[in-house]
């Protein structure tokens, strides 16, 4: 059994560009609880009013699986825990579990906090024992432990001795600078696990790209407490990626981290947390990325179609992901057939419809379309060729006005007129450039008829010039990635006019979303 201690709300919040509101933090806690993770480190109640508000509000949130922990440091030098405002704030948080970090590297003790080595041992002991006397479960985060051990092993072990003697429930060994290698992690963690009769944990940073590997090696050496963030984001290069290490440990090494029945929620939760953090989840992320189980080469696709073990290390459904066959010039007919059969299961490899769709694909690729990264757009092509497509709206006209140069963010205005089943809607919106303004205006008009579109937003926008020899008259391909907070999809548009290409991709994005919503409702009805 390995206990997972999620630090997304604390270490993750230290990532560049991440700022959680109290509502964001509560949503993430709910998602983590849904996955079945044992602990969530929710922040430092002594550091800012936002965390204080969170700890007050989380008391009324019913959690089934996850315990909320507060984070803080050992008492300051020269005062008692009862006089230390940060320690008192930990008690005021009203949670049963507290994570306390203390120095384990003698260099940090003498040169950073300007204490003597003995004073630091007393600071650890006093803080842990004080919190234990108050009935708290205490996790001692031995900060810079591995660097400290390599520099002065005797003193690094003394810091752990102080925490254990004071009653610490867990010794979490921190590779704070992220510079330790897996073999070192294993060797040092094993020495700690062999010496102390308490839970040993691992907290790894990813500065050398080895946080997950270091965590796995620590568990193999005896650690049974794993800290990390849900998708690996955190200060500098980030932390151990829990969406990678949980399936590594549970599916590959048979360690129990979360309930087996919850493993299928992993991809959904990872993407939800990324969405709340306003960070794009890496498409190539192991297990949960969009392309984690994507196949392009014809031989690979043929092999997976016959037996998935040929080119997949696990069944993607185990982690809630899905297999993808990428549409491209090397994919072959098997790929296209698999996408067709999602819409029309009875169509075969040699059916006239398959041939017709392949011919249409070749025509579109000749025009400059590329569907390898735009499966949403290709699904719409299939539906149109099969006669299973009906537009949800008609464009009457749109007009875009821009002010250049501009000293304001919203430099463009789009005016649009659409009709839905004969009912017309006219609206306008400002945006940061013409495409952004057009996107806002279109969704604003359509939300009158389709309220679900209020959840949809663009997460990525790419433009590629296809024939640079034509200079400013060149044909361009626009790829748009959209999300509704749960799913994401990509569509494509091609034209010599970048606005027209963007419009084509925008329309397909919205049509795809509305089609998927109808399919979901139909499945629920059945």
Legacy VTK file of the C-alpha trace (Angstrom):
# vtk DataFile Version 3.0
C-alpha trace
ASCII
DATASET POLYDATA
POINTS 526 float
0.000 0.000 0.000
1.325 3.426 -1.008
-0.327 6.552 0.365
-0.622 9.407 -2.137
-0.185 12.920 -0.740
-1.266 15.425 -3.380
0.462 18.815 -3.260
-1.188 20.412 -6.305
-2.689 23.213 -4.224
0.572 24.047 -2.474
3.587 23.032 -4.583
1.549 23.278 -7.759
0.458 26.806 -6.867
4.137 27.799 -6.881
4.357 27.149 -10.631
4.842 30.122 -12.885
1.534 31.356 -14.268
-0.641 29.471 -11.765
-2.921 31.296 -9.355
-5.802 29.435 -7.732
-8.880 31.163 -6.396
-10.575 29.660 -3.356
-13.243 28.225 -5.675
-10.511 26.682 -7.845
-8.958 25.020 -4.828
-12.250 23.556 -3.682
-12.939 22.173 -7.180
-9.523 20.527 -7.252
-10.027 18.983 -3.817
-13.316 17.504 -5.013
-11.594 16.064 -8.101
-8.789 14.578 -6.013
-11.337 13.088 -3.625
-13.226 11.601 -6.579
-10.038 9.853 -7.683
-9.570 8.399 -4.203
-6.262 10.027 -3.220
-5.490 9.786 0.481
-4.317 13.325 1.293
-4.332 16.777 -0.227
-1.888 19.398 1.012
-4.050 22.473 0.666
-1.745 25.356 1.501
-0.131 27.390 4.261
-2.786 29.051 6.441
-0.141 31.336 7.929
0.999 32.764 4.586
-2.029 34.509 3.068
-5.734 35.329 3.595
-6.791 33.182 0.622
-5.540 29.999 2.283
-7.185 31.022 5.551
-10.511 31.405 3.716
-10.021 28.039 1.996
-9.479 26.167 5.262
-12.610 27.748 6.688
-14.746 26.854 3.685
-13.410 23.325 3.198
-14.805 22.383 6.615
-18.296 22.315 5.096
-17.273 20.196 2.086
-18.008 16.496 2.487
-15.069 14.367 1.320
-15.242 10.591 0.993
-11.606 9.615 0.488
-9.266 12.552 1.008
-7.899 14.093 4.193
-6.974 17.773 4.023
-3.533 18.716 5.345
-2.096 22.127 6.224
1.502 23.029 5.431
4.004 25.071 7.409
7.522 25.259 8.773
9.215 24.498 12.038
9.118 27.269 14.643
11.368 30.225 14.082
14.678 30.428 15.861
14.526 31.897 19.341
10.808 31.494 20.066
8.568 28.650 21.197
5.885 27.037 18.993
3.195 28.637 21.144
4.641 32.053 20.258
5.086 31.362 16.554
2.261 32.818 14.472
2.712 30.354 11.613
2.542 27.349 13.921
-0.564 28.758 15.559
-2.126 29.274 12.121
-1.665 25.547 11.459
-3.740 24.794 14.526
-6.306 27.363 13.468
-6.755 25.637 10.116
-8.862 23.035 11.893
-7.482 19.977 10.077
-6.164 16.751 11.575
-3.004 16.474 9.462
-0.087 18.901 9.307
3.007 18.781 7.096
6.008 20.520 8.668
9.181 21.221 6.737
12.524 21.548 8.437
16.122 21.816 7.315
18.136 18.612 6.793
21.093 20.142 4.958
23.667 21.625 7.303
24.563 24.256 4.705
21.003 25.591 4.799
20.995 25.663 8.578
24.184 27.684 8.943
24.118 29.825 5.801
20.418 30.349 4.996
18.499 30.496 8.294
21.629 31.450 10.292
21.085 28.927 13.082
23.410 26.498 14.772
23.060 22.820 13.939
21.803 22.136 17.463
19.250 24.938 17.273
17.825 23.424 14.111
17.441 20.008 15.769
15.581 21.683 18.646
13.345 23.616 16.240
12.336 20.324 14.593
11.765 18.524 17.877
9.837 21.335 19.544
7.489 21.913 16.591
6.675 18.283 15.960
6.160 17.457 19.646
3.991 20.557 20.132
1.704 19.574 17.251
1.560 15.962 18.394
0.526 17.164 21.861
-2.326 18.998 20.132
-3.491 15.713 18.588
-2.252 16.270 15.059
-0.971 13.711 12.567
2.435 15.120 11.597
4.313 14.596 8.336
7.885 15.849 8.637
9.175 17.082 5.278
12.960 16.783 5.515
13.830 19.628 3.173
16.927 19.147 0.962
17.397 15.762 2.611
19.319 14.086 -0.218
21.699 17.012 -0.722
22.100 17.164 3.038
22.819 13.464 3.276
25.444 13.607 0.543
27.116 16.562 2.260
26.816 15.428 5.887
25.032 12.091 6.332
25.380 12.033 10.089
23.650 15.378 10.545
20.911 14.667 7.979
20.030 11.519 9.938
20.014 13.508 13.186
17.269 15.738 11.810
15.152 12.644 11.192
15.992 11.371 14.687
14.676 14.618 16.175
11.411 14.322 14.259
10.924 10.669 15.209
11.725 11.264 18.885
9.130 14.058 18.865
6.501 11.649 17.503
6.398 12.332 13.749
4.091 9.943 11.897
5.950 10.170 8.587
9.436 11.142 7.453
9.167 12.518 3.924
12.552 12.787 2.228
12.691 15.786 -0.105
14.852 16.117 -3.197
14.127 19.835 -3.084
16.589 20.902 -5.764
15.684 17.978 -8.023
19.305 17.084 -8.684
19.571 13.575 -7.283
19.759 10.492 -9.515
17.579 7.359 -9.145
20.377 5.091 -7.900
21.239 7.624 -5.169
17.569 7.965 -4.223
17.266 4.197 -3.832
20.428 3.806 -1.771
19.719 6.676 0.624
15.993 5.964 1.017
16.744 2.332 1.843
19.092 3.392 4.628
16.370 5.580 6.118
13.668 2.929 5.746
15.887 0.304 7.370
16.749 2.570 10.289
13.390 4.100 11.278
10.223 2.291 12.255
7.889 4.968 10.872
6.377 5.677 7.477
8.980 6.954 5.013
7.931 9.220 2.132
9.416 10.765 -0.994
8.994 14.296 -2.347
10.825 14.707 -5.668
11.318 17.684 -7.966
11.846 17.344 -11.705
14.851 19.587 -12.373
16.787 16.741 -13.978
13.682 15.179 -15.541
13.704 12.260 -13.125
11.055 13.036 -10.511
8.857 10.075 -11.459
11.831 7.696 -11.747
13.175 8.898 -8.399
9.792 8.362 -6.786
9.502 4.828 -8.151
13.005 3.999 -6.901
12.204 5.406 -3.457
9.104 3.204 -3.252
11.162 0.185 -4.272
13.569 1.097 -1.461
10.806 1.124 1.139
8.961 4.458 0.904
5.196 4.078 1.287
4.205 7.756 1.176
4.411 9.601 -2.174
4.069 13.343 -2.671
3.534 15.094 -5.998
1.161 17.220 -8.058
-1.605 15.945 -10.280
-0.007 16.718 -13.646
3.493 17.494 -12.448
3.382 21.291 -12.508
5.142 23.135 -9.719
8.013 25.465 -8.969
10.797 25.577 -11.600
10.570 22.299 -13.565
7.772 20.904 -11.454
7.204 17.944 -9.155
6.539 14.247 -9.382
3.639 13.835 -11.796
0.970 11.879 -9.924
-0.967 11.118 -13.112
2.133 9.222 -14.236
3.447 7.713 -11.029
0.100 6.407 -9.753
-0.458 4.083 -12.745
3.269 3.266 -12.817
3.081 2.010 -9.247
-0.383 0.471 -9.345
-0.662 -0.987 -12.849
2.981 -1.884 -13.367
4.296 -2.736 -9.908
1.103 -3.825 -8.089
1.273 -1.205 -5.328
-2.191 -0.049 -4.225
-2.377 3.761 -4.499
-6.060 4.463 -5.181
-9.131 2.221 -5.344
-8.945 -0.009 -8.408
-12.370 1.104 -9.583
-11.197 4.730 -9.651
-8.213 4.225 -11.951
-10.471 4.774 -14.960
-11.098 8.345 -13.735
-7.423 9.285 -13.922
-7.452 10.919 -17.363
-10.596 12.896 -16.596
-9.227 14.198 -13.294
-5.826 15.092 -14.782
-7.483 17.076 -17.546
-9.926 18.721 -15.146
-7.124 19.868 -12.846
-5.171 21.228 -15.826
-8.241 23.093 -16.976
-8.802 24.661 -13.548
-5.127 25.628 -13.354
-5.428 27.159 -16.843
-2.516 25.043 -18.045
-2.590 23.006 -21.226
-2.051 19.350 -20.449
0.871 18.007 -22.464
-0.577 15.986 -25.352
2.306 13.525 -24.938
1.866 13.052 -21.194
2.098 9.340 -20.305
-1.217 7.620 -19.640
-3.439 10.752 -19.742
-2.202 12.738 -22.776
-4.221 12.990 -25.966
-1.538 11.133 -27.919
-0.529 8.667 -25.210
-2.258 5.915 -27.206
-2.170 7.492 -30.676
-0.922 5.447 -33.620
0.085 6.792 -37.015
2.242 4.296 -38.880
0.274 1.789 -40.920
2.169 -1.216 -39.521
1.570 -0.039 -35.954
-2.113 0.494 -36.615
-2.473 -2.900 -38.236
-0.738 -4.527 -35.264
-2.881 -2.762 -32.660
-6.027 -3.621 -34.602
-5.115 -7.302 -34.424
-3.841 -7.287 -30.842
-3.408 -4.086 -28.825
-0.468 -5.568 -26.897
1.625 -5.347 -30.044
2.145 -1.587 -29.653
0.485 -0.599 -26.341
1.877 -1.269 -22.870
-1.590 -1.098 -21.249
-5.220 -0.882 -22.323
-5.969 2.885 -22.472
-9.379 2.295 -20.906
-7.661 1.312 -17.647
-6.783 4.976 -17.087
-9.856 6.427 -18.786
-8.059 7.344 -22.007
-8.759 6.158 -25.540
-6.889 4.759 -28.495
-6.475 7.032 -31.514
-5.559 6.156 -35.089
-4.157 9.309 -36.662
-5.395 10.282 -40.080
-2.450 10.949 -42.387
-0.780 9.882 -45.582
0.904 6.945 -43.804
-2.059 5.755 -41.762
-3.745 3.542 -44.312
-7.354 2.473 -44.788
-7.573 0.727 -41.387
-7.236 4.055 -39.602
-9.955 5.724 -41.611
-12.262 2.726 -41.251
-11.961 2.805 -37.462
-13.098 6.440 -37.452
-15.922 5.742 -39.907
-17.192 2.854 -37.777
-17.546 5.136 -34.763
-20.305 6.846 -36.757
-21.523 3.997 -38.987
-20.510 0.615 -37.462
-21.839 -1.414 -40.405
-19.481 0.044 -42.997
-16.640 -2.276 -44.021
-13.114 -1.738 -45.297
-14.107 -2.213 -48.945
-17.508 -0.516 -48.794
-18.206 2.203 -51.410
-18.605 4.706 -48.573
-15.077 4.008 -47.361
-13.654 4.542 -50.837
-15.666 7.762 -51.198
-14.370 9.138 -47.886
-10.758 8.244 -48.728
-11.096 10.039 -52.062
-12.530 13.092 -50.304
-9.694 13.006 -47.785
-7.150 13.018 -50.609
-8.884 15.998 -52.232
-8.860 17.960 -48.977
-5.219 17.135 -48.273
-4.364 18.361 -51.777
-6.108 21.630 -50.933
-3.955 21.954 -47.814
-6.065 20.343 -45.103
-4.349 18.073 -42.599
-6.390 15.945 -40.238
-3.641 14.182 -38.308
-4.040 16.682 -35.457
-7.664 17.548 -36.173
-9.754 14.442 -35.630
-12.769 16.580 -34.736
-12.642 18.157 -38.171
-12.216 14.803 -39.891
-15.230 13.362 -38.083
-17.311 16.164 -39.581
-15.968 15.291 -43.059
-17.083 11.685 -42.529
-20.538 12.775 -41.381
-20.959 15.035 -44.415
-19.928 12.294 -46.844
-22.273 9.799 -45.157
-25.203 12.237 -45.145
-25.210 12.282 -41.337
-24.630 15.998 -40.975
-27.044 18.886 -40.594
-25.732 22.375 -39.795
-26.881 23.837 -36.492
-26.915 27.401 -37.822
-26.480 29.455 -40.976
-24.271 32.497 -41.362
-26.011 35.521 -42.822
-22.999 37.840 -42.653
-20.143 38.980 -40.463
-17.961 42.064 -40.439
-14.719 42.765 -38.600
-13.370 46.207 -37.741
-9.859 46.743 -36.368
-8.136 49.764 -34.854
-4.390 49.887 -35.500
-2.247 50.961 -33.836
-4.179 50.421 -30.661
-3.306 51.122 -27.053
-6.013 48.805 -25.701
-6.069 45.020 -25.452
-9.323 44.588 -27.380
-8.235 45.970 -30.734
-10.924 44.435 -32.953
-14.709 44.286 -33.119
-16.746 41.593 -34.871
-20.405 41.975 -35.857
-22.283 38.834 -36.866
-25.725 37.809 -38.055
-26.791 34.161 -37.932
-30.035 32.204 -38.184
-31.177 29.021 -36.432
-34.317 27.370 -37.786
-35.363 30.677 -39.312
-34.770 32.716 -36.157
-32.150 35.412 -36.578
-29.663 36.735 -34.062
-27.418 39.773 -34.491
-24.624 40.536 -32.055
-21.147 41.998 -31.703
-18.089 41.455 -29.529
-14.659 42.940 -28.953
-11.533 40.827 -28.902
-7.776 40.768 -28.859
-7.483 40.712 -32.612
-9.993 39.790 -35.341
-10.119 36.023 -34.744
-10.685 36.410 -31.009
-13.426 38.981 -31.667
-15.085 36.707 -34.247
-14.945 33.725 -31.875
-16.566 35.731 -29.068
-19.260 37.178 -31.336
-20.170 33.783 -32.830
-20.465 32.051 -29.476
-22.363 35.011 -28.014
-24.931 34.748 -30.811
-25.230 30.974 -30.626
-25.506 30.795 -26.826
-29.027 32.211 -27.227
-29.966 28.922 -28.914
-27.346 26.560 -27.448
-26.516 27.551 -23.813
-23.957 24.723 -23.470
-21.583 26.721 -25.672
-20.948 29.058 -22.738
-18.524 26.401 -21.436
-16.528 26.282 -24.674
-13.335 28.259 -25.166
-10.282 28.168 -27.398
-7.215 26.591 -25.825
-4.856 26.753 -28.793
-4.643 28.499 -32.169
-2.042 27.676 -34.803
-1.450 29.117 -38.273
0.812 27.601 -40.906
1.665 29.146 -44.270
1.332 26.428 -46.930
2.927 28.061 -49.971
5.314 30.734 -48.780
6.329 31.538 -52.346
3.072 33.474 -52.766
4.076 35.861 -49.949
1.067 37.617 -48.418
-1.275 35.832 -50.869
-0.214 32.436 -49.531
-2.734 29.811 -48.524
-2.804 29.195 -44.749
-3.962 26.330 -42.581
-5.517 27.180 -39.219
-5.785 24.635 -36.394
-8.036 25.469 -33.468
-8.169 23.449 -30.259
-11.268 23.926 -28.135
-12.374 22.665 -24.731
-15.528 22.600 -22.657
-13.620 21.945 -19.444
-13.945 18.170 -19.762
-13.158 17.206 -23.353
-10.981 18.880 -25.971
-11.039 18.652 -29.756
-9.242 20.152 -32.752
-10.603 21.420 -36.050
-8.997 22.824 -39.189
-9.647 25.472 -41.830
-7.759 26.338 -45.038
-7.926 29.450 -47.199
-5.839 32.253 -48.702
-7.747 34.509 -46.278
-6.683 33.858 -42.676
-10.036 35.101 -41.372
-11.917 32.721 -43.651
-9.657 29.812 -42.619
-10.212 30.694 -38.959
-13.956 30.933 -39.525
-14.048 27.450 -41.037
-12.194 25.993 -38.055
-14.388 27.921 -35.579
-17.624 26.707 -37.153
-16.439 23.097 -37.184
-15.389 23.395 -33.551
-18.862 24.499 -32.488
-20.648 21.991 -34.729
-18.518 19.183 -33.299
-19.370 20.207 -29.729
-23.107 20.318 -30.438
-23.051 16.934 -32.187
-21.238 15.354 -29.235
-23.735 16.838 -26.777
-26.620 15.305 -28.728
-24.871 11.916 -28.769
-24.325 12.039 -25.009
-27.976 12.848 -24.364
-29.040 10.002 -26.656
-26.800 7.527 -24.802
-28.182 8.711 -21.465
-31.712 8.246 -22.795
-30.907 4.684 -23.824
LINES 1 527
526 0 1 2 3 4 5 6 7 8 9 10 11 12 13 14 15 16 17 18 19 20 21 22 23 24 25 26 27 28 29 30 31 32 33 34 35 36 37 38 39 40 41 42 43 44 45 46 47 48 49 50 51 52 53 54 55 56 57 58 59 60 61 62 63 64 65 66 67 68 69 70 71 72 73 74 75 76 77 78 79 80 81 82 83 84 85 86 87 88 89 90 91 92 93 94 95 96 97 98 99 100 101 102 103 104 105 106 107 108 109 110 111 112 113 114 115 116 117 118 119 120 121 122 123 124 125 126 127 128 129 130 131 132 133 134 135 136 137 138 139 140 141 142 143 144 145 146 147 148 149 150 151 152 153 154 155 156 157 158 159 160 161 162 163 164 165 166 167 168 169 170 171 172 173 174 175 176 177 178 179 180 181 182 183 184 185 186 187 188 189 190 191 192 193 194 195 196 197 198 199 200 201 202 203 204 205 206 207 208 209 210 211 212 213 214 215 216 217 218 219 220 221 222 223 224 225 226 227 228 229 230 231 232 233 234 235 236 237 238 239 240 241 242 243 244 245 246 247 248 249 250 251 252 253 254 255 256 257 258 259 260 261 262 263 264 265 266 267 268 269 270 271 272 273 274 275 276 277 278 279 280 281 282 283 284 285 286 287 288 289 290 291 292 293 294 295 296 297 298 299 300 301 302 303 304 305 306 307 308 309 310 311 312 313 314 315 316 317 318 319 320 321 322 323 324 325 326 327 328 329 330 331 332 333 334 335 336 337 338 339 340 341 342 343 344 345 346 347 348 349 350 351 352 353 354 355 356 357 358 359 360 361 362 363 364 365 366 367 368 369 370 371 372 373 374 375 376 377 378 379 380 381 382 383 384 385 386 387 388 389 390 391 392 393 394 395 396 397 398 399 400 401 402 403 404 405 406 407 408 409 410 411 412 413 414 415 416 417 418 419 420 421 422 423 424 425 426 427 428 429 430 431 432 433 434 435 436 437 438 439 440 441 442 443 444 445 446 447 448 449 450 451 452 453 454 455 456 457 458 459 460 461 462 463 464 465 466 467 468 469 470 471 472 473 474 475 476 477 478 479 480 481 482 483 484 485 486 487 488 489 490 491 492 493 494 495 496 497 498 499 500 501 502 503 504 505 506 507 508 509 510 511 512 513 514 515 516 517 518 519 520 521 522 523 524 525
